[in-house]
Amino acid sequence: MLVSLPQEKPSIHYKHIIPSKEKSMKKSIVYTHNALGKSVFSP
């Protein structure tokens, strides 16, 4: 996916994947979680 440069941190992916809408944001978070195979966000 967006994982291309090791220097890019989860916060970067967050900004790239998350749309403007909150609903889409929640879906994107779950999508990212599944796609990367691990939780990118640490609440």
PDB file of N, H, CA, C and O in Angstrom:
ATOM      1  N   MET A   1       0.839  -1.209   0.000  1.00  0.00           N
ATOM      2  CA  MET A   1       0.000   0.000   0.000  1.00  0.00           C
ATOM      3  C   MET A   1       0.874   1.259   0.000  1.00  0.00           C
ATOM      4  O   MET A   1       1.659   1.508  -0.915  1.00  0.00           O
ATOM      5  N   LEU A   2       0.698   2.035   1.066  1.00  0.00           N
ATOM      6  H   LEU A   2       0.061   1.833   1.809  1.00  0.00           H
ATOM      7  CA  LEU A   2       1.448   3.283   1.179  1.00  0.00           C
ATOM      8  C   LEU A   2       2.823   3.053   1.785  1.00  0.00           C
ATOM      9  O   LEU A   2       3.651   3.961   1.853  1.00  0.00           O
ATOM     10  N   VAL A   3       3.049   1.817   2.223  1.00  0.00           N
ATOM     11  H   VAL A   3       2.376   1.079   2.168  1.00  0.00           H
ATOM     12  CA  VAL A   3       4.329   1.514   2.860  1.00  0.00           C
ATOM     13  C   VAL A   3       5.420   1.396   1.797  1.00  0.00           C
ATOM     14  O   VAL A   3       5.602   0.334   1.201  1.00  0.00           O
ATOM     15  N   SER A   4       6.132   2.477   1.567  1.00  0.00           N
ATOM     16  H   SER A   4       5.984   3.339   2.051  1.00  0.00           H
ATOM     17  CA  SER A   4       7.183   2.479   0.558  1.00  0.00           C
ATOM     18  C   SER A   4       8.498   2.916   1.176  1.00  0.00           C
ATOM     19  O   SER A   4       9.544   2.323   0.913  1.00  0.00           O
ATOM     20  N   LEU A   5       8.443   3.954   2.000  1.00  0.00           N
ATOM     21  H   LEU A   5       7.594   4.435   2.214  1.00  0.00           H
ATOM     22  CA  LEU A   5       9.651   4.446   2.649  1.00  0.00           C
ATOM     23  C   LEU A   5       9.619   4.146   4.141  1.00  0.00           C
ATOM     24  O   LEU A   5       8.646   4.484   4.815  1.00  0.00           O
ATOM     25  N   PRO A   6      10.670   3.515   4.671  1.00  0.00           N
ATOM     26  CA  PRO A   6      10.780   3.160   6.089  1.00  0.00           C
ATOM     27  C   PRO A   6      10.646   4.386   6.990  1.00  0.00           C
ATOM     28  O   PRO A   6      10.248   4.275   8.150  1.00  0.00           O
ATOM     29  N   GLN A   7      10.978   5.544   6.448  1.00  0.00           N
ATOM     30  H   GLN A   7      11.300   5.634   5.506  1.00  0.00           H
ATOM     31  CA  GLN A   7      10.936   6.761   7.254  1.00  0.00           C
ATOM     32  C   GLN A   7       9.501   7.217   7.492  1.00  0.00           C
ATOM     33  O   GLN A   7       9.222   7.969   8.426  1.00  0.00           O
ATOM     34  N   GLU A   8       8.584   6.746   6.622  1.00  0.00           N
ATOM     35  H   GLU A   8       8.811   6.136   5.864  1.00  0.00           H
ATOM     36  CA  GLU A   8       7.182   7.139   6.782  1.00  0.00           C
ATOM     37  C   GLU A   8       6.584   6.437   7.994  1.00  0.00           C
ATOM     38  O   GLU A   8       6.550   5.208   8.058  1.00  0.00           O
ATOM     39  N   LYS A   9       6.115   7.223   8.948  1.00  0.00           N
ATOM     40  H   LYS A   9       6.142   8.221   8.896  1.00  0.00           H
ATOM     41  CA  LYS A   9       5.544   6.664  10.161  1.00  0.00           C
ATOM     42  C   LYS A   9       4.017   6.561  10.022  1.00  0.00           C
ATOM     43  O   LYS A   9       3.428   7.189   9.143  1.00  0.00           O
ATOM     44  N   PRO A  10       3.374   5.757  10.903  1.00  0.00           N
ATOM     45  CA  PRO A  10       1.927   5.563  10.891  1.00  0.00           C
ATOM     46  C   PRO A  10       1.148   6.875  10.766  1.00  0.00           C
ATOM     47  O   PRO A  10       0.097   6.921  10.127  1.00  0.00           O
ATOM     48  N   SER A  11       1.669   7.935  11.378  1.00  0.00           N
ATOM     49  H   SER A  11       2.523   7.898  11.897  1.00  0.00           H
ATOM     50  CA  SER A  11       0.986   9.224  11.329  1.00  0.00           C
ATOM     51  C   SER A  11       0.889   9.705   9.886  1.00  0.00           C
ATOM     52  O   SER A  11      -0.078  10.363   9.500  1.00  0.00           O
ATOM     53  N   ILE A  12       1.906   9.366   9.094  1.00  0.00           N
ATOM     54  H   ILE A  12       2.691   8.831   9.407  1.00  0.00           H
ATOM     55  CA  ILE A  12       1.914   9.746   7.685  1.00  0.00           C
ATOM     56  C   ILE A  12       0.830   8.987   6.937  1.00  0.00           C
ATOM     57  O   ILE A  12       0.077   9.570   6.157  1.00  0.00           O
ATOM     58  N   HIS A  13       0.755   7.680   7.178  1.00  0.00           N
ATOM     59  H   HIS A  13       1.366   7.206   7.811  1.00  0.00           H
ATOM     60  CA  HIS A  13      -0.258   6.858   6.529  1.00  0.00           C
ATOM     61  C   HIS A  13      -1.645   7.344   6.931  1.00  0.00           C
ATOM     62  O   HIS A  13      -2.577   7.348   6.128  1.00  0.00           O
ATOM     63  N   TYR A  14      -1.758   7.748   8.171  1.00  0.00           N
ATOM     64  H   TYR A  14      -1.001   7.745   8.824  1.00  0.00           H
ATOM     65  CA  TYR A  14      -3.023   8.246   8.698  1.00  0.00           C
ATOM     66  C   TYR A  14      -3.515   9.405   7.847  1.00  0.00           C
ATOM     67  O   TYR A  14      -4.679   9.438   7.448  1.00  0.00           O
ATOM     68  N   LYS A  15      -2.636  10.351   7.570  1.00  0.00           N
ATOM     69  H   LYS A  15      -1.691  10.325   7.895  1.00  0.00           H
ATOM     70  CA  LYS A  15      -3.006  11.528   6.798  1.00  0.00           C
ATOM     71  C   LYS A  15      -3.293  11.169   5.339  1.00  0.00           C
ATOM     72  O   LYS A  15      -4.159  11.768   4.702  1.00  0.00           O
ATOM     73  N   HIS A  16      -2.565  10.198   4.827  1.00  0.00           N
ATOM     74  H   HIS A  16      -1.862   9.711   5.345  1.00  0.00           H
ATOM     75  CA  HIS A  16      -2.739   9.818   3.422  1.00  0.00           C
ATOM     76  C   HIS A  16      -4.051   9.075   3.198  1.00  0.00           C
ATOM     77  O   HIS A  16      -4.736   9.296   2.199  1.00  0.00           O
ATOM     78  N   ILE A  17      -4.394   8.200   4.128  1.00  0.00           N
ATOM     79  H   ILE A  17      -3.838   8.021   4.939  1.00  0.00           H
ATOM     80  CA  ILE A  17      -5.557   7.329   3.952  1.00  0.00           C
ATOM     81  C   ILE A  17      -6.856   7.996   4.403  1.00  0.00           C
ATOM     82  O   ILE A  17      -7.900   7.840   3.770  1.00  0.00           O
ATOM     83  N   ILE A  18      -6.774   8.740   5.506  1.00  0.00           N
ATOM     84  H   ILE A  18      -5.926   8.867   6.020  1.00  0.00           H
ATOM     85  CA  ILE A  18      -7.977   9.328   6.070  1.00  0.00           C
ATOM     86  C   ILE A  18      -8.551  10.438   5.190  1.00  0.00           C
ATOM     87  O   ILE A  18      -7.875  11.430   4.917  1.00  0.00           O
ATOM     88  N   PRO A  19      -9.807  10.268   4.745  1.00  0.00           N
ATOM     89  CA  PRO A  19     -10.513  11.295   3.980  1.00  0.00           C
ATOM     90  C   PRO A  19     -10.986  12.413   4.900  1.00  0.00           C
ATOM     91  O   PRO A  19     -10.648  12.435   6.083  1.00  0.00           O
ATOM     92  N   SER A  20     -11.762  13.333   4.360  1.00  0.00           N
ATOM     93  H   SER A  20     -12.037  13.315   3.398  1.00  0.00           H
ATOM     94  CA  SER A  20     -12.238  14.464   5.147  1.00  0.00           C
ATOM     95  C   SER A  20     -13.392  14.058   6.053  1.00  0.00           C
ATOM     96  O   SER A  20     -13.581  14.627   7.127  1.00  0.00           O
ATOM     97  N   LYS A  21     -14.161  13.066   5.608  1.00  0.00           N
ATOM     98  H   LYS A  21     -14.007  12.604   4.735  1.00  0.00           H
ATOM     99  CA  LYS A  21     -15.339  12.656   6.371  1.00  0.00           C
ATOM    100  C   LYS A  21     -14.963  11.743   7.527  1.00  0.00           C
ATOM    101  O   LYS A  21     -14.084  10.890   7.402  1.00  0.00           O
ATOM    102  N   GLU A  22     -15.640  11.932   8.650  1.00  0.00           N
ATOM    103  H   GLU A  22     -16.354  12.625   8.751  1.00  0.00           H
ATOM    104  CA  GLU A  22     -15.331  11.124   9.835  1.00  0.00           C
ATOM    105  C   GLU A  22     -15.726   9.669   9.630  1.00  0.00           C
ATOM    106  O   GLU A  22     -15.002   8.759  10.033  1.00  0.00           O
ATOM    107  N   LYS A  23     -16.874   9.453   9.004  1.00  0.00           N
ATOM    108  H   LYS A  23     -17.463  10.192   8.677  1.00  0.00           H
ATOM    109  CA  LYS A  23     -17.350   8.087   8.773  1.00  0.00           C
ATOM    110  C   LYS A  23     -16.349   7.331   7.915  1.00  0.00           C
ATOM    111  O   LYS A  23     -16.010   6.183   8.199  1.00  0.00           O
ATOM    112  N   SER A  24     -15.888   7.978   6.880  1.00  0.00           N
ATOM    113  H   SER A  24     -16.163   8.911   6.649  1.00  0.00           H
ATOM    114  CA  SER A  24     -14.906   7.353   5.994  1.00  0.00           C
ATOM    115  C   SER A  24     -13.602   7.144   6.742  1.00  0.00           C
ATOM    116  O   SER A  24     -12.863   6.194   6.484  1.00  0.00           O
ATOM    117  N   MET A  25     -13.329   8.057   7.682  1.00  0.00           N
ATOM    118  H   MET A  25     -13.929   8.830   7.892  1.00  0.00           H
ATOM    119  CA  MET A  25     -12.101   7.979   8.457  1.00  0.00           C
ATOM    120  C   MET A  25     -12.081   6.686   9.269  1.00  0.00           C
ATOM    121  O   MET A  25     -11.078   5.973   9.302  1.00  0.00           O
ATOM    122  N   LYS A  26     -13.213   6.395   9.929  1.00  0.00           N
ATOM    123  H   LYS A  26     -14.028   6.974   9.902  1.00  0.00           H
ATOM    124  CA  LYS A  26     -13.287   5.190  10.744  1.00  0.00           C
ATOM    125  C   LYS A  26     -13.072   3.951   9.883  1.00  0.00           C
ATOM    126  O   LYS A  26     -12.368   3.023  10.282  1.00  0.00           O
ATOM    127  N   LYS A  27     -13.683   3.944   8.700  1.00  0.00           N
ATOM    128  H   LYS A  27     -14.255   4.698   8.377  1.00  0.00           H
ATOM    129  CA  LYS A  27     -13.538   2.807   7.792  1.00  0.00           C
ATOM    130  C   LYS A  27     -12.094   2.678   7.334  1.00  0.00           C
ATOM    131  O   LYS A  27     -11.568   1.571   7.214  1.00  0.00           O
ATOM    132  N   SER A  28     -11.457   3.817   7.079  1.00  0.00           N
ATOM    133  H   SER A  28     -11.884   4.716   7.176  1.00  0.00           H
ATOM    134  CA  SER A  28     -10.076   3.819   6.613  1.00  0.00           C
ATOM    135  C   SER A  28      -9.150   3.269   7.684  1.00  0.00           C
ATOM    136  O   SER A  28      -8.182   2.570   7.382  1.00  0.00           O
ATOM    137  N   ILE A  29      -9.451   3.588   8.941  1.00  0.00           N
ATOM    138  H   ILE A  29     -10.237   4.156   9.187  1.00  0.00           H
ATOM    139  CA  ILE A  29      -8.626   3.108  10.051  1.00  0.00           C
ATOM    140  C   ILE A  29      -8.687   1.581  10.115  1.00  0.00           C
ATOM    141  O   ILE A  29      -7.665   0.912  10.274  1.00  0.00           O
ATOM    142  N   VAL A  30      -9.891   1.047   9.990  1.00  0.00           N
ATOM    143  H   VAL A  30     -10.721   1.590   9.861  1.00  0.00           H
ATOM    144  CA  VAL A  30     -10.069  -0.400  10.009  1.00  0.00           C
ATOM    145  C   VAL A  30      -9.383  -1.020   8.805  1.00  0.00           C
ATOM    146  O   VAL A  30      -8.749  -2.069   8.913  1.00  0.00           O
ATOM    147  N   TYR A  31      -9.513  -0.366   7.657  1.00  0.00           N
ATOM    148  H   TYR A  31     -10.028   0.486   7.570  1.00  0.00           H
ATOM    149  CA  TYR A  31      -8.897  -0.851   6.424  1.00  0.00           C
ATOM    150  C   TYR A  31      -7.382  -0.904   6.570  1.00  0.00           C
ATOM    151  O   TYR A  31      -6.736  -1.877   6.181  1.00  0.00           O
ATOM    152  N   THR A  32      -6.834   0.156   7.135  1.00  0.00           N
ATOM    153  H   THR A  32      -7.359   0.946   7.451  1.00  0.00           H
ATOM    154  CA  THR A  32      -5.392   0.229   7.337  1.00  0.00           C
ATOM    155  C   THR A  32      -4.945  -0.863   8.306  1.00  0.00           C
ATOM    156  O   THR A  32      -3.904  -1.491   8.112  1.00  0.00           O
ATOM    157  N   HIS A  33      -5.739  -1.080   9.341  1.00  0.00           N
ATOM    158  H   HIS A  33      -6.585  -0.571   9.498  1.00  0.00           H
ATOM    159  CA  HIS A  33      -5.435  -2.096  10.339  1.00  0.00           C
ATOM    160  C   HIS A  33      -5.350  -3.468   9.686  1.00  0.00           C
ATOM    161  O   HIS A  33      -4.436  -4.243   9.969  1.00  0.00           O
ATOM    162  N   ASN A  34      -6.300  -3.763   8.817  1.00  0.00           N
ATOM    163  H   ASN A  34      -7.043  -3.134   8.587  1.00  0.00           H
ATOM    164  CA  ASN A  34      -6.341  -5.059   8.147  1.00  0.00           C
ATOM    165  C   ASN A  34      -5.262  -5.168   7.077  1.00  0.00           C
ATOM    166  O   ASN A  34      -4.643  -6.219   6.912  1.00  0.00           O
ATOM    167  N   ALA A  35      -5.046  -4.092   6.363  1.00  0.00           N
ATOM    168  H   ALA A  35      -5.549  -3.238   6.496  1.00  0.00           H
ATOM    169  CA  ALA A  35      -4.099  -4.104   5.251  1.00  0.00           C
ATOM    170  C   ALA A  35      -2.662  -4.290   5.738  1.00  0.00           C
ATOM    171  O   ALA A  35      -1.894  -5.053   5.152  1.00  0.00           O
ATOM    172  N   LEU A  36      -2.311  -3.596   6.799  1.00  0.00           N
ATOM    173  H   LEU A  36      -2.935  -2.976   7.275  1.00  0.00           H
ATOM    174  CA  LEU A  36      -0.942  -3.676   7.309  1.00  0.00           C
ATOM    175  C   LEU A  36      -0.758  -4.890   8.207  1.00  0.00           C
ATOM    176  O   LEU A  36       0.365  -5.281   8.525  1.00  0.00           O
ATOM    177  N   GLY A  37      -1.877  -5.479   8.611  1.00  0.00           N
ATOM    178  H   GLY A  37      -2.789  -5.162   8.353  1.00  0.00           H
ATOM    179  CA  GLY A  37      -1.791  -6.686   9.428  1.00  0.00           C
ATOM    180  C   GLY A  37      -1.477  -6.372  10.877  1.00  0.00           C
ATOM    181  O   GLY A  37      -1.195  -7.277  11.662  1.00  0.00           O
ATOM    182  N   LYS A  38      -1.523  -5.104  11.238  1.00  0.00           N
ATOM    183  H   LYS A  38      -1.752  -4.369  10.600  1.00  0.00           H
ATOM    184  CA  LYS A  38      -1.274  -4.720  12.619  1.00  0.00           C
ATOM    185  C   LYS A  38      -1.871  -3.345  12.869  1.00  0.00           C
ATOM    186  O   LYS A  38      -2.044  -2.560  11.937  1.00  0.00           O
ATOM    187  N   SER A  39      -2.182  -3.057  14.107  1.00  0.00           N
ATOM    188  H   SER A  39      -2.042  -3.695  14.864  1.00  0.00           H
ATOM    189  CA  SER A  39      -2.789  -1.770  14.418  1.00  0.00           C
ATOM    190  C   SER A  39      -1.778  -0.649  14.238  1.00  0.00           C
ATOM    191  O   SER A  39      -0.710  -0.652  14.849  1.00  0.00           O
ATOM    192  N   VAL A  40      -2.134   0.316  13.383  1.00  0.00           N
ATOM    193  H   VAL A  40      -3.001   0.318  12.886  1.00  0.00           H
ATOM    194  CA  VAL A  40      -1.235   1.432  13.106  1.00  0.00           C
ATOM    195  C   VAL A  40      -1.459   2.543  14.113  1.00  0.00           C
ATOM    196  O   VAL A  40      -0.578   3.363  14.368  1.00  0.00           O
ATOM    197  N   PHE A  41      -2.675   2.552  14.690  1.00  0.00           N
ATOM    198  H   PHE A  41      -3.391   1.885  14.483  1.00  0.00           H
ATOM    199  CA  PHE A  41      -3.016   3.638  15.598  1.00  0.00           C
ATOM    200  C   PHE A  41      -3.047   3.147  17.036  1.00  0.00           C
ATOM    201  O   PHE A  41      -3.628   2.103  17.335  1.00  0.00           O
ATOM    202  N   SER A  42      -2.427   3.898  17.913  1.00  0.00           N
ATOM    203  H   SER A  42      -1.955   4.746  17.671  1.00  0.00           H
ATOM    204  CA  SER A  42      -2.420   3.529  19.328  1.00  0.00           C
ATOM    205  C   SER A  42      -3.170   4.576  20.142  1.00  0.00           C
ATOM    206  O   SER A  42      -2.592   5.574  20.572  1.00  0.00           O
ATOM    207  N   PRO A  43      -4.461   4.337  20.348  1.00  0.00           N
ATOM    208  CA  PRO A  43      -5.306   5.288  21.097  1.00  0.00           C
ATOM    209  C   PRO A  43      -4.844   5.409  22.536  1.00  0.00           C
ATOM    210  O   PRO A  43      -5.434   6.161  23.312  1.00  0.00           O
TER     211      PRO A  43
END
